[in-house]
Amino acid sequence: MDFELTDEQVMLRDTVRDLLARNYDPESRLKITDTELGWSRDVWRQLAELGVLGLSFTEEDGGVDAGPVETNLVLEEVGRRLAPEPILDAVLVPGGLIARVGSAEQRQRILPEVVEGNKLLAFAHAEPGVRWPSIELGTTASAQGDSYVLTGIKNPVPHGDCADEFVVSATLPGGGVGLFLVAPDAAGVVRKPYRTVDGQRGAQLELDKAPAELLGDNADAASAIETTIVHAQAGLCAESIGAMEEALRLTAEYLRTRKQFGVTLSKFQTLTQRAANMYVSLELARGMSLYATASLADGTADPVVASRARLQVGRAARNVGQEAIQMHGGIGVTAEYPVGHYVARLTAIERTLGGGLEHLRVLTDRVGDYDLAEL
């Protein structure tokens, strides 16, 4: 396999990197994340104009059909700058579900608006007390003539605070999981927004016989949800790589410039060895992130591959984050210094769509599928 980026991919990466670098330094990012919205609509507009929001959609749906490699290159740059724009939560995940499950009319009505940056979506799937990867949902759909109403609670809904439309999972009357479109201002819908530990936004969605539009036909959408979540797992891995790279860069720069006992910290062998171990962790994680992306590029959306990648990337993120904080000392946890924000984001990612324990369980449950297992 050729791991070299094409000229077009390099151009995309560098363009997004330059855009985010112009808009986000540590100080300006804090100002943006402290606003009510928590991200910049101006940056969102620029991303839409560049075609970034349409990378994962076909030309028929208003996108450019670029594929997972290009999408994850963008998410890596998002992680590098800690850009708060909800590309994954408001476009890739809910938009991917509409692209896979929605009817032609629904796709043509919704996705071009998403690609142009005019409509924000959110996927309301997780429920209190239900751990990933279970899809035993408490939210139910009831038929009312030719339409449906939904009842249940969804939490957390990433970036559900600003969504113009929700894609909601619910148990169908005949069994199985269905996907529905729900308007945030519909009767029976209560949205309770909140801030998350990494400075982003979420919401609890309470549905009480809320009117809903079925996505596609009445078939079980569990397979489409699983495929979309595998894509999201690879995207989270890519974002983690960008965040870890910057956390390591900040740490190495600090060791080269901070003096103790008249010499820079980089002169202390133990600290340089620990920084080298951070680099090893990063490169191991990068390899697994590439593995997950390459699998998707080959047309294979395998939850086991996703869990392998998430487990390794999550362990690396914890190591890199903890070491970055320790080697910065007290400044590493101050709000004014960026490294603590990188660690907060890495910690939040590690708990999104399953933590290390959940991904380890997925893998251990499959040990019997192999003739030989080595530790």
N, C-alpha and C positions, 0 to 999 in steps of 0.2 A: 504494500500500500504506500502511496506517495503522501507523506505528511507535510510537504511544502504547500504553502498557500499560493493560490493563483494571483495574478496581478490584480484582478478585480476584487478578490477577497482582501488583499492587502490594502487596496484603496478604500474599501468599505470600513475596515478596521481603523485605519488612520483618520478617515473623515469623522467617524463617530468619536474617536479619541480626542480629536481637536475640538469638536463641538462641545463635548462635556468638559474638557479642560478650560475652555473659554468661559464657561458658565459656572463651574464649581471649583472653588478653592475651599479650604476648611471653613473660612469665615463666612463666605457667601452661602455655602451649603447650610450652615446652622441657621442663617437668616431665613432661608427658604423653608427648611423643615419646621421652623417655629411658626409659620403661617397656618391659617386654618386648614388650607388644602394640603399643605405639606410637600408640595412639589410645584414646578413651574409650568404653567400652560404655554409660555413662550418657548421653552425648550421642547415641550411636547409638539408644538406646531412645527418647529424646525426638524424634529425627528420624522414627522409625517411627510414634510416636504422632501426629505432625503429618501423616502421610501422605506425607512426602517420598520414602520408599523405594518408594512405589507409583505415583509420577507417570507413569512411562512404560509401565505395564501396564494392560491393559483391566480392566474391572470383573469380567469372567468369570474372569480370572486373579488376582483379589484386589486389583487396583489401582484407580486413579481415572481412568485414560485422559486425562491432562492434555495430553500432547504435548511436542514438543521445546522450545518457547518457555519453558514453565514449568520444564522440566528444566534448561535452560541458565541460567535466572535463578538457580536454586539453586547450580549449579556456579560461577557468577560470585561468589556470596557465599562459597563455599568457598575460592576463590582469594583473596578480599579478606582473609580471616582466616587463611589457610594452615591451615584445618582438616584434620587428618590422617585423618578418617574416610573409608573407602574406598567412597564412594558410586558412583563410576564403575567401579572395579575389581571390587567385590564384588557389585554389584547391576545397574547399567545394561548393562554389556557382556555378562557371562555370562548374566544374566537375559534380556536381549534376544535372545540366541541361542536360549535355551530357548523363549521365546515365539514365535519365528519357525519353529523347526525341530521342537520337541518335540511328542509326541503329546498328546492331550487329557488322558490319564491322567498323563503326566509333568508337564505344566504345572500341573494341579490339585494334584499331590503336592508340588511343589517351590516354585512361585512364591508362594503365600500365606505360606509360612514365610519366604521372603525379604522380602516386603513387611512382615511383622510384626517383622522384625529378628531372627528366631530362627535363620536359616541364612545362612551366608556362602559365596559362590561365588567362583571364580576361573577366568579363561580362560587355559588353558595352550596357547598357539599359537606364540609365537616360539621359534626354535631357534638354537643356536650356529652361526654361519657363514652363516645365511640372512638376507638383508637385505630389509626391507620394500620393495616390496609383494609380493615373491615368496611363493607358497604351495607351493613345491616342498618338501614335508615329508619329513624322514627318519624320522619316527615312523610306524610301520606298524600296521595292525590285521589280525589273523588270526582267522578264524572257528574256533570250537570248538563244534561242535554248533549250538545256537541262540544262543550268546553269542559274545563277542569277547574277545581279549586284546591289549594294546597293548605295543609295545616302542619305546623311543626316549628322548630327552632334551629337555626343555622348559626354556628359560631365556632371558630372565627371565620369571617368572610374577608379575605385580604383585599384591602382597598374598596370594601363595600360601602364606605362612607360617601364616596363620590360617584358611584356607579349610576349611569343613566338607565341601565337595564341589567337584571340579574338572570343568570343561567342557574336554575335550581334543580337539584336532584331530589327525587321523591319516589316512594314505592308505588307502583302502578296498582290499580284495583285488581287486576288479575295476577299480580305477582311480578317480580322483576323490577328493574330500576328504569325510570323514565327521566327525561330532561325537559324542563319547562322554562319558558320566558316569563318573567314577572317584572312588572313596572314598579319602581320604588314608591310611587305615589298612589298605587292602587288601594282600594278598600281592603282592610284586613292586613295591611303591611306596616310593620313598625321597624324602623331602622335605628339602631343605637350605636353611634360611632364612638371610637376610642383610639388613643395612641398606643403604639406597641413599643417594646423595650428598645428597639433599634431606631426609633424616631419616625417610623412609618405609620400607616393608618390601617385600621380594620373596623369591623362592625359586627354586631349581632343582629340577625334578621329574624324577626318573629312574624310568623304567618298564621292567620286565623281565617280560614276559608277565603284565602286570597285568590282572585281570579288569575288564571295562568294559561299560557298558550303552549301546547305540546310541540316540542321540537321534533320534526320529522313525523314518522308514523308511530304506531303503538308498540314498536318492538323494544326489547330489552336493550338499554344503552350501556350496560355494564362494561362491555368490551371496549366501547369508544372512550369511556371514562378511564379505563386502565391504560389504553394507548396514550391518551392525552397526558395522564399523570407521568408516564414514562418520559415523555418529551419534557415535561416540567422538571422532572428529577435531573435530567441532563442539563437543563438550563440553570438550575440551582448550582450544579457542580461547576459550570462555567463561570457563573458569577462569583462563586467562592474562590476560584483560581485568581481572578482579577483582584479580589480583596486581599488574599494572602500575599500576592506579589507586592502590593503596595505596602502592606504591613511589614514585610521583610525589608523592603527598600528603606522605609522610615527607620527601622531598627538598625540596619547597617550604617545609614547616614548618621544616626545618633552615636553609634559606637565610634565612628571616625572623627566626630567633632567634640563630643563631651569629654572633658578632662577630669581625671581623678588622680591625686598624688602627683600632679605635674605632668602626666602623660594622658593621651587619649585612651578611652576604654578599649579600643581595638588592640592595644598592646598587651591586654590581659588574655592569655591563651585560653583560659576556660570560657570566657565570653565569646571569643571567635569560634571555638568549637561548638558552642551552643547555637551560634548563628549559622554555622555550617549544617548542623542538624536540622534547623528550620528549612534550609534550602533543600535538603534531602527530602523532607516531608512534603514540601511544595512540589518537587518534581515527581514524586510518587503519585501525588494527587493529580497532577497534570496528566500523567499517563492514563490514569483511570478515567479522567474526564474526557480525554480524547477517545478512549475505548467506548464510552457511552455514546458520544457523538457519532463516531464511525459506525457503530451498530445501527443507529437511526438512519444514517446516510445510506446504509445498505438495505434499508427497508425493514429492519427488524426492531420492533418495539418490545423488548424482552424485560419484564419486571425484575428478573434475576440479575441481568446485566446492570439495570438501574440501581439495584440494592448493593451490588458489589461496588459500584462507583461511589454511591452515597456513603457507604460505610468507610471506605478508605479516605475519601475527601473530608468527611466529617472528623475522622480521627486526626488527619493532618491539620485541619482548621483549628481544632482545639489545641494542638501542640504549638502551632505557629502563633496563635492568639495569646496563649498563656506566656510563651517565651517573650513575645513582643512587649507585653505588659511588664513582666519581671525585669527585663533588661532596660526598660525606660525608667523604672522606679515610679515614684509618686506621680510624676507628670503624665504617665501613661494612662491614668484613670481620670484626668481632668477633662471637663467638657470642652475646653478651649483647644486641646491638643487632639489631632485626628486619630491617633492609634487606638484609643479606647472606643471610638465609633466603629472602626473596622472590626474590632473584636465583638462588639455588640451585634453587628450585622451578621458576622460569621456564626455567632451563637444562635441567632434567630433562624438562620438558614438551616442549621443543624437540627432544629426542632420542627422544621416545616416538612410536611408530607412524610412523617416518620422520623424518629430519632435513630441513633446508632443501635439501640436495643431492638427496635422494631425491624430494622433492616437485617440485623444479625439473625433474628428469628426467621425471616423470609429465607435466608440462606441455609440455616440449619435444618429447616423443614424440607429442603431439597437435597440434603446429603445422600439420602437413599437412592437418588437418581444416578449416582456416579459409582463406577466400579472401584475407584481408589480416591481416598481423601487424605491429603497430607497437610499437617500444620506447619 
